[in-house]
């Protein structure tokens, strides 16, 4: 799967999510991806629960098409603070 396809799945599966998905190691490697996901749906959720929302949005693609996914998840407020 391409990073764009993964981002589309995440954004479709999580309310008001913005996902930036990229290849952290090799520009031709679509099996090892990294994602930064920002959504108000993460509000009040533990980090584990936030990541589970992303995995749920990706469904069977997590086991079939994606070998590894490095995740950073933020609420919009936390993401603003992260960028400061």
Protein Blocks (a to p, Z undefined) as FASTA:
>chain_A
ZZklmmmmmmmmpghiacddddfkbmklckbccdddddfklgopafklmmmmmmmmnmmm
lmmmmmbdcdddddfklmmmmmZZ
